[in-house]
Amino acid sequence: GLNLDNIQGDILIGMKKNQELFYFFSIADAAAFKPKLASDILPLITTTTQLLQVSTQPTTMLNIAFSATGLSALGITDSLGDADFAGGQFAALTALGDPGSTNWVPQFAGTNIHGVMLFASDTVANIDAAVASVESALGSSITKLYTLAGAVRPGSEAGHEPFGFLDGISNPAVEGFIATPLPGQAPVAAGTILLGESGDTGTRPAWAQDGSFLAFRQLSQLVPEFNKFLTDNPIVMDGLTPQQGSDLLGARMMGRWKSGAPVDLSPVFDDPVLGADPTRNNNFTFEHDGVNLATNQTFCPFAAHIRKTRPRADLGTPEDAIHHIIRAGIPYGPEVSDQEAASNTTTTERGLAFVAYQSNLANGFQFLQQIWANKPNFVHTGEGYDPIVGADAGAPRVVTGLDPTNSTKSLTLPIDFIVSRGGEYFFAPSLSAINTTLSV
Ligand code: N7H
């Protein structure tokens, strides 16, 4: 089995608290930082074991990860065997489909960020207290460059991302951690997520075992604009009101209804009971008896976000196991104001603090974004872009298959409803790597 005491908690299970702060820093004085990393930070790092039971969860959880320039700043010369990590996310900006760096948070542009601390707790006050104590311990050995505060949305929107869709339903089941996958959950080798574990084909230094690459993206979401687009383009079908037609369009762009119910199992109307049932809400492959998987889009469009990012039976059975990530993001920003809703215009930024873990960025996040979401002809032909996260340097995106009554009809998305504000690639090391290698 896996050594869950040695694996940072956010990777396999997620810290899953109401509040999460992403604290991006540079290392100003490595010689001063290293002993404090061992004496003051390491004891605060929340392990996977601690997260397994509520009784062992600390009030405020902490995880830490370093960029390639951060590892260099610590004097690490070993290659981690991942070219995308080594190059940093800014170098991958064109590959990811971002329209240049104009929308990037300035601190993400370049390679100045050395690390990120992830603080998670029930309240902002708890997080503020933990940050103050970490800052006082580390003193001037680090410099705060940028923070992003995430929060679970209020009330009945808890667990739903800013567009309103339930998130966090489908993550792979890592062998050695989850004994019995839920129906429809993808089993993956531990090495798909963790370096140096079975199934990881990279060449890694021994100390990198049980670490994982963390792809961080600040993805802003233009919620009023997205809603206006749905209102303006309802799917027209017998028996549907315009509102139902708009809801159907949104569900087909996502591949799931706002409740989480998959359109593959509930193709015309939402089914909140199905959406809330973890034994059923992920139990589909896109295959149906008597239906041609390669041509039929009446159940789920080929381009739907969840089909682009996990094509299931489209890749054959068993599906290709290496292109999986574990997602652990959280929304950020305020709720849509009445004024924003009335004017169909975003005035205050909101979106998803996107976090994805994998052992190989070129197979994981970067593959899903670049090769699946951003390519109009991958897996199928002519399906167009992922209408949610696909990007073509800001150009309008054509999508087909969204209208169940006419699968060749195309729809042009005039703008990106998700705008990348950039991010960075990090390595979340094991606790023993921090102890034996990064802090000495
Ligand atoms: Fe996506 N959303 O609400 O729009 N995502 N995603 N994602 N996403 C998923 O199945 C969302 C993004 C994946 O196993 C759901 O848990 C938003 C990127 C993958 O069937 C919803 C953003 C990438 C899956 C969203 C965003 C992915 C997935 C359904 C950004 C990779 C699982 C809930 C602002 C490059 C697929 C669920 C599977 C599901 C949303 C980004 C990947 C609702 C808001 C950048 C692999």
Residues whose N, C-alpha, C, O or C-beta is under 5 A from the ligand:
A	BS01	N7H	E161 F165 L166 D167 G168 I169 S170 L219 I306 T309 R310 L352 F365 L368 Q369 I388 V389 I418
